Amino acid sequence: MRWAKIRPVAVGLAESCPKGITASTESCVHRAAYQATSTGAIIHTHSPYAVALSLLEDGFI
């Protein structure tokens, strides 16, 4: 993915988790954290170890 194509996406807290286009596959989890706690921000990263583990769990490697 080219960095120029990456854009921030607003995720509303009032509505339920929408079907279709989302900020990430974890948008619903992020929304639940905001709603249930006093969380002010969520930093979403893709560390190499987490990515490798997810690929293993999904059967890609």
N, CA, C and O atoms as a GROMACS GRO file, in nm:
protein
  244
    1MET      N    1   0.084  -0.118   0.000
    1MET     CA    2   0.000   0.000   0.000
    1MET      C    3   0.088   0.124   0.000
    1MET      O    4   0.189   0.130   0.071
    2ARG      N    5   0.051   0.219  -0.077
    2ARG     CA    6   0.126   0.344  -0.081
    2ARG      C    7   0.078   0.436   0.030
    2ARG      O    8  -0.042   0.448   0.054
    3TRP      N    9   0.173   0.500   0.096
    3TRP     CA   10   0.141   0.589   0.207
    3TRP      C   11   0.050   0.704   0.164
    3TRP      O   12  -0.030   0.752   0.244
    4ALA      N   13   0.060   0.748   0.042
    4ALA     CA   14  -0.022   0.861  -0.005
    4ALA      C   15  -0.171   0.825  -0.004
    4ALA      O   16  -0.255   0.915  -0.001
    5LYS      N   17  -0.205   0.696  -0.007
    5LYS     CA   18  -0.345   0.654  -0.009
    5LYS      C   19  -0.404   0.639   0.130
    5LYS      O   20  -0.526   0.623   0.144
    6ILE      N   21  -0.323   0.644   0.233
    6ILE     CA   22  -0.372   0.626   0.370
    6ILE      C   23  -0.435   0.755   0.419
    6ILE      O   24  -0.373   0.861   0.414
    7ARG      N   25  -0.557   0.746   0.467
    7ARG     CA   26  -0.631   0.861   0.518
    7ARG      C   27  -0.694   0.827   0.652
    7ARG      O   28  -0.735   0.713   0.674
    8PRO      N   29  -0.703   0.924   0.743
    8PRO     CA   30  -0.774   0.898   0.869
    8PRO      C   31  -0.922   0.877   0.842
    8PRO      O   32  -0.978   0.934   0.748
    9VAL      N   33  -0.984   0.795   0.923
    9VAL     CA   34  -1.126   0.766   0.908
    9VAL      C   35  -1.194   0.794   1.041
    9VAL      O   36  -1.152   0.741   1.144
   10ALA      N   37  -1.299   0.874   1.039
   10ALA     CA   38  -1.376   0.902   1.160
   10ALA      C   39  -1.466   0.782   1.190
   10ALA      O   40  -1.536   0.732   1.102
   11VAL      N   41  -1.464   0.739   1.314
   11VAL     CA   42  -1.547   0.627   1.357
   11VAL      C   43  -1.642   0.680   1.462
   11VAL      O   44  -1.601   0.712   1.573
   12GLY      N   45  -1.771   0.690   1.427
   12GLY     CA   46  -1.871   0.741   1.520
   12GLY      C   47  -1.898   0.644   1.633
   12GLY      O   48  -1.894   0.522   1.614
   13LEU      N   49  -1.926   0.697   1.750
   13LEU     CA   50  -1.951   0.612   1.866
   13LEU      C   51  -2.099   0.584   1.888
   13LEU      O   52  -2.135   0.486   1.953
   14ALA      N   53  -2.185   0.667   1.835
   14ALA     CA   54  -2.328   0.654   1.861
   14ALA      C   55  -2.391   0.536   1.785
   14ALA      O   56  -2.474   0.464   1.840
   15GLU      N   57  -2.352   0.518   1.663
   15GLU     CA   58  -2.413   0.412   1.582
   15GLU      C   59  -2.350   0.276   1.613
   15GLU      O   60  -2.242   0.268   1.672
   16SER      N   61  -2.418   0.172   1.571
   16SER     CA   62  -2.363   0.038   1.588
   16SER      C   63  -2.252   0.018   1.485
   16SER      O   64  -2.232   0.102   1.397
   17CYS      N   65  -2.182  -0.090   1.497
   17CYS     CA   66  -2.071  -0.119   1.406
   17CYS      C   67  -2.126  -0.136   1.264
   17CYS      O   68  -2.206  -0.227   1.239
   18PRO      N   69  -2.085  -0.048   1.171
   18PRO     CA   70  -2.142  -0.052   1.036
   18PRO      C   71  -2.092  -0.171   0.953
   18PRO      O   72  -1.983  -0.222   0.974
   19LYS      N   73  -2.175  -0.211   0.861
   19LYS     CA   74  -2.136  -0.314   0.764
   19LYS      C   75  -2.069  -0.242   0.646
   19LYS      O   76  -2.106  -0.130   0.612
   20GLY      N   77  -1.972  -0.306   0.586
   20GLY     CA   78  -1.909  -0.244   0.469
   20GLY      C   79  -1.775  -0.182   0.503
   20GLY      O   80  -1.692  -0.245   0.570
   21ILE      N   81  -1.752  -0.061   0.459
   21ILE     CA   82  -1.624   0.006   0.474
   21ILE      C   83  -1.601   0.044   0.620
   21ILE      O   84  -1.686   0.108   0.682
   22THR      N   85  -1.485   0.006   0.673
   22THR     CA   86  -1.447   0.041   0.810
   22THR      C   87  -1.305   0.092   0.810
   22THR      O   88  -1.230   0.074   0.714
   23ALA      N   89  -1.268   0.157   0.920
   23ALA     CA   90  -1.132   0.210   0.932
   23ALA      C   91  -1.032   0.095   0.935
   23ALA      O   92  -0.925   0.104   0.874
   24SER      N   93  -1.066  -0.012   1.003
   24SER     CA   94  -0.983  -0.132   1.008
   24SER      C   95  -1.072  -0.248   1.048
   24SER      O   96  -1.188  -0.228   1.082
   25THR      N   97  -1.018  -0.368   1.045
   25THR     CA   98  -1.097  -0.483   1.087
   25THR      C   99  -1.125  -0.480   1.236
   25THR      O  100  -1.212  -0.552   1.284
   26GLU      N  101  -1.052  -0.396   1.310
   26GLU     CA  102  -1.072  -0.385   1.454
   26GLU      C  103  -1.159  -0.266   1.493
   26GLU      O  104  -1.168  -0.233   1.612
   27SER      N  105  -1.222  -0.201   1.399
   27SER     CA  106  -1.303  -0.082   1.429
   27SER      C  107  -1.407  -0.108   1.537
   27SER      O  108  -1.428  -0.024   1.624
   28CYS      N  109  -1.472  -0.222   1.532
   28CYS     CA  110  -1.576  -0.252   1.631
   28CYS      C  111  -1.515  -0.269   1.770
   28CYS      O  112  -1.575  -0.228   1.869
   29VAL      N  113  -1.398  -0.328   1.778
   29VAL     CA  114  -1.329  -0.343   1.906
   29VAL      C  115  -1.287  -0.206   1.959
   29VAL      O  116  -1.303  -0.178   2.078
   30HIS      N  117  -1.235  -0.122   1.872
   30HIS     CA  118  -1.196   0.014   1.913
   30HIS      C  119  -1.318   0.090   1.964
   30HIS      O  120  -1.310   0.157   2.067
   31ARG      N  121  -1.428   0.082   1.893
   31ARG     CA  122  -1.550   0.151   1.932
   31ARG      C  123  -1.596   0.104   2.071
   31ARG      O  124  -1.634   0.186   2.155
   32ALA      N  125  -1.592  -0.026   2.094
   32ALA     CA  126  -1.634  -0.080   2.224
   32ALA      C  127  -1.544  -0.030   2.336
   32ALA      O  128  -1.592  -0.001   2.446
   33ALA      N  129  -1.413  -0.018   2.310
   33ALA     CA  130  -1.320   0.034   2.411
   33ALA      C  131  -1.352   0.179   2.445
   33ALA      O  132  -1.348   0.218   2.562
   34TYR      N  133  -1.382   0.258   2.344
   34TYR     CA  134  -1.419   0.398   2.368
   34TYR      C  135  -1.548   0.408   2.448
   34TYR      O  136  -1.558   0.490   2.540
   35GLN      N  137  -1.646   0.326   2.416
   35GLN     CA  138  -1.776   0.333   2.481
   35GLN      C  139  -1.773   0.283   2.625
   35GLN      O  140  -1.845   0.336   2.710
   36ALA      N  141  -1.690   0.184   2.655
   36ALA     CA  142  -1.690   0.119   2.787
   36ALA      C  143  -1.588   0.178   2.885
   36ALA      O  144  -1.593   0.148   3.004
   37THR      N  145  -1.497   0.262   2.837
   37THR     CA  146  -1.391   0.314   2.923
   37THR      C  147  -1.373   0.463   2.900
   37THR      O  148  -1.444   0.524   2.819
   38SER      N  149  -1.278   0.520   2.971
   38SER     CA  150  -1.245   0.661   2.950
   38SER      C  151  -1.129   0.677   2.853
   38SER      O  152  -1.058   0.778   2.855
   39THR      N  153  -1.109   0.577   2.768
   39THR     CA  154  -1.003   0.579   2.668
   39THR      C  155  -1.015   0.703   2.581
   39THR      O  156  -1.123   0.735   2.532
   40GLY      N  157  -0.903   0.773   2.561
   40GLY     CA  158  -0.903   0.892   2.478
   40GLY      C  159  -0.844   0.869   2.340
   40GLY      O  160  -0.865   0.950   2.250
   41ALA      N  161  -0.770   0.760   2.323
   41ALA     CA  162  -0.709   0.731   2.193
   41ALA      C  163  -0.669   0.584   2.187
   41ALA      O  164  -0.641   0.521   2.289
   42ILE      N  165  -0.668   0.532   2.068
   42ILE     CA  166  -0.620   0.396   2.045
   42ILE      C  167  -0.513   0.404   1.938
   42ILE      O  168  -0.536   0.459   1.830
   43ILE      N  169  -0.398   0.350   1.969
   43ILE     CA  170  -0.287   0.348   1.872
   43ILE      C  171  -0.285   0.209   1.810
   43ILE      O  172  -0.264   0.109   1.879
   44HIS      N  173  -0.307   0.206   1.682
   44HIS     CA  174  -0.314   0.079   1.608
   44HIS      C  175  -0.182   0.060   1.534
   44HIS      O  176  -0.149   0.138   1.444
   45THR      N  177  -0.109  -0.042   1.571
   45THR     CA  178   0.019  -0.068   1.505
   45THR      C  179   0.019  -0.206   1.441
   45THR      O  180  -0.068  -0.289   1.467
   46HIS      N  181   0.117  -0.228   1.360
   46HIS     CA  182   0.136  -0.358   1.297
   46HIS      C  183   0.280  -0.402   1.322
   46HIS      O  184   0.364  -0.401   1.232
   47SER      N  185   0.306  -0.441   1.446
   47SER     CA  186   0.442  -0.487   1.477
   47SER      C  187   0.468  -0.617   1.401
   47SER      O  188   0.376  -0.695   1.378
   48PRO      N  189   0.593  -0.641   1.363
   48PRO     CA  190   0.624  -0.761   1.285
   48PRO      C  191   0.582  -0.890   1.354
   48PRO      O  192   0.536  -0.983   1.288
   49TYR      N  193   0.598  -0.898   1.488
   49TYR     CA  194   0.562  -1.021   1.558
   49TYR      C  195   0.411  -1.043   1.561
   49TYR      O  196   0.365  -1.156   1.545
   50ALA      N  197   0.334  -0.937   1.579
   50ALA     CA  198   0.188  -0.949   1.580
   50ALA      C  199   0.138  -0.988   1.442
   50ALA      O  200   0.047  -1.071   1.430
   51VAL      N  201   0.196  -0.930   1.338
   51VAL     CA  202   0.155  -0.964   1.201
   51VAL      C  203   0.188  -1.111   1.172
   51VAL      O  204   0.105  -1.182   1.116
   52ALA      N  205   0.307  -1.155   1.210
   52ALA     CA  206   0.347  -1.295   1.187
   52ALA      C  207   0.253  -1.391   1.261
   52ALA      O  208   0.210  -1.492   1.205
   53LEU      N  209   0.220  -1.359   1.386
   53LEU     CA  210   0.130  -1.444   1.463
   53LEU      C  211  -0.008  -1.450   1.398
   53LEU      O  212  -0.068  -1.557   1.390
   54SER      N  213  -0.059  -1.336   1.351
   54SER     CA  214  -0.192  -1.337   1.288
   54SER      C  215  -0.190  -1.418   1.159
   54SER      O  216  -0.287  -1.486   1.127
   55LEU      N  217  -0.080  -1.411   1.085
   55LEU     CA  218  -0.070  -1.490   0.962
   55LEU      C  219  -0.065  -1.639   0.993
   55LEU      O  220  -0.124  -1.720   0.922
   56LEU      N  221   0.006  -1.675   1.100
   56LEU     CA  222   0.010  -1.815   1.141
   56LEU      C  223  -0.129  -1.865   1.183
   56LEU      O  224  -0.173  -1.973   1.142
   57GLU      N  225  -0.197  -1.785   1.264
   57GLU     CA  226  -0.330  -1.824   1.312
   57GLU      C  227  -0.432  -1.834   1.199
   57GLU      O  228  -0.522  -1.916   1.204
   58ASP      N  229  -0.417  -1.751   1.098
   58ASP     CA  230  -0.510  -1.753   0.985
   58ASP      C  231  -0.473  -1.858   0.881
   58ASP      O  232  -0.544  -1.876   0.782
   59GLY      N  233  -0.361  -1.928   0.902
   59GLY     CA  234  -0.320  -2.032   0.812
   59GLY      C  235  -0.250  -1.987   0.684
   59GLY      O  236  -0.236  -2.065   0.590
   60PHE      N  237  -0.206  -1.862   0.680
   60PHE     CA  238  -0.139  -1.812   0.561
   60PHE      C  239   0.006  -1.860   0.553
   60PHE      O  240   0.061  -1.874   0.443
   61ILE      N  241   0.067  -1.887   0.669
   61ILE     CA  242   0.205  -1.940   0.669
   61ILE      C  243   0.216  -2.055   0.766
   61ILE      O  244   0.323  -2.114   0.781
   0.00000   0.00000   0.00000
